[in-house]
Amino acid sequence: MIGLLWICLILFPLLLGSGILALFYGKNTTYDITFSESYVLGAIACIGISEVMHLAGYFLNWSLQKCAGFWGLSLGILAVAAVLVFCFRLKGQFGTRIAFCKDFKPEKTVTPFVFLGIVLFQLLFIFCTKTIHTDGDIYLETVQSFLAEDGIYKVLPLTGQVSESGVPLRYGILCLPTIYAMLCSLFGTDAELLMCHIVPVIVVAIAYMGYFYLSGVLFDKQDFRKRFLFLLAIALIILFTDTGVFSNGYNALHSGYLGTSVRNLILVPYVFATTLERRYFKAVLCVLAEACIAWTLWGMGICFAIIAGMITLNILERKCSKLNSFMQIFRDKEDLT
Amino acid sequence: MSVIMDYLSRTTGGMEQFFAADKMVVLLLAVFFLFWLQDKKMTSSEGDRLLIFALVAGILLLCPFTAMVGVIYQTAFYDYEWLWSMVPVTIILSYAAVLVYDTKVDNTNWKKKVASVVAFLFLLFWCGNQGMLKTVDTDEAEQQKKVSQMLEVLVQEATEGEIVLWAPKSIMQETRRRTGAIKLVYGRDMWEAKAGAYDYEAYSDVLIEAYEWIEDAETISTDTIPKVVKILWQEEDMAVRFKTLLPDILSMKVNCIIIPMEVEELFETVFFPEISEMGIVVEEVLIEDYILYRLK
């Protein structure tokens, strides 16, 4: 079952993401469908679908097994639908529209191999080292209580005792513990193994997909040398800042299952990429995903703040000539005179 | 006004902790300086916007008053350092590294390339974790191993009926992480304030006293010779405190108690008479350095 779990975790985000991109951009022949973006969008879609199941379990008192069953079924149906949409919308265009097929040329450089070596080390480190528990993190207790009680927040996670007041609503609506509990329920996996070792591997892998997509926005999409250099630098920063929680390592190497880690590793780079491309609909999806996985001010979190800032900047760049002059401090100084 | 002052002091406290722990912001400032000094255009339009965003966001977070607004915005649940999630430090540093390598280093000889890579790695090493990846320390690993053995017994007991456990915190926290089948008389939020942010419950005085009692028992038992244990036990009035606690603990349906083996004799001189008066049957199981009492 572990093998099947890995296959599902690798395949489902890709299928869902590709289907979403084909649905919205299938007829836009200038828009390339990329593996990297498919994975990130697929992860966001999985969060959205899981949130629906979580809310059903939380408010309608569905058992965990019922939630897991419906969740698995809906993901399966949606994955099949995504494949059909993909094939239908991109019929005859696979060679020209799927970026990996048409653009990748093997470069005469060791950078991709060094990068892959570091990533492999990181993924093995995550999978093989003993679990480190972060202060304030109660995810594991929460998942264990869901599995033991076959329900969502029926008891307090830290004690297993029934509580009249329960957990705060803004915490109760977050769906990540339910996702992990549903995966354990469906595949019969140990909660600690799944949550602390398998999920972080997937999160970090998808994070690098997101950064690769971002590199295509910052550099020329065809310039794979620079893009892999960028990824290599990201991998080194994550490796050398493992003790940092916020701006750098994001706990990637030992707490990649946390909502804040998923947000900082997957959603934030994608928000920057989409706002730099001025494709705000995809950025809004990140706001919704963040509201489902991290404690926010009624849905407004880090992603919302970034979008607000980037939209303001984009508008000012177009309309305000003074800002253009200011921005030229990073450009050729001759232009200032 | 006092609420604002509270937030401000929380923000400035958070800033102190953040800048003491995180030196990558220094590298970020160096990157801005580097791009500002450049004569030739290195960045793309998207890169420019990203740099401007990071610069403005960074300045807003460095100013305590605007940072305070951010702390209020992200709710009291998160501390100041989490605001830096919106500043793309990692992205900017990587972007700068690529541009510098591409424009300054790539067309030079191999010695300069190696030197620049070493310099970059040194900067990351010095500003980061000095190559020390976080791992579980030996004491915690030992504790986890002990708890594993204990849990096998507890899980077996749990199949026969509900277990409500009272034990030292090192055992309680591992138990709940490994299985949801065993309930605890109090949780990790008793000793870890951050873990208490997720519920509205406050512990009663009885439970606080129970926690203090069992942690004192754990402390007394650690690395002390039996004679000293006896003296400390009497000095701390452990027997008297336990006698007062026991009826309240049992009223909370605690039916499994784990204590360190070193205090077994002293504990049993108080425990067994009280329990036998209540007609409760006790089973003892010795596991590693602890004794498990199962009340039936």
Interface residues (C-beta under 8 A of the other chain):
Chain A: F125 T129 K130 T131 I132 H133 D135 G136 D137 I138 L140 E141 Q144 S145 F146 L147 A148 E149 V155 L156 P157 L158 T159 G160 Q161 S163 S165 G166 V167 P168 Y171 E192 Y211 L214 V217 L218 F219 K226 L229 F230 A233 I234 L236 I237 I238 L239 F240 T241 D242 T243 G244 V245 F246 S247 N248 G249 Y250 L253 H254 T260 R263 N264 V268 P269 F272 L276 E277 W295 T296 L297 M300 G301 I302 A305 I306 G309 M310 L313 N314 E317 F326 M327 I329 F330 R331 D332 K333
Chain B: F18 A21 D22 M24 V25 F35 W36 Q38 D39 K40 K41 M42 T43 S44 E46 G47 D48 R49 L50 L51 I52 F53 V56 A57 G70 Y73 Q74 T75 F77 Y78 E81 W82 W84 S85 M86 V87 P88 V89 T90 I91 L93 S94 Y95 A97 V98 Y101 D102 F120 L121 L124 F125 C127 G128 N129 G131 M132 L133 K134 T135 V136 A141 Q144 Q173 R176 R177 R178 T179 G180 A181 I182 K183 L184 V185 Y186 G187 R188 D189 E192 K194 A195 A197 Y198 D199 Y200 E201
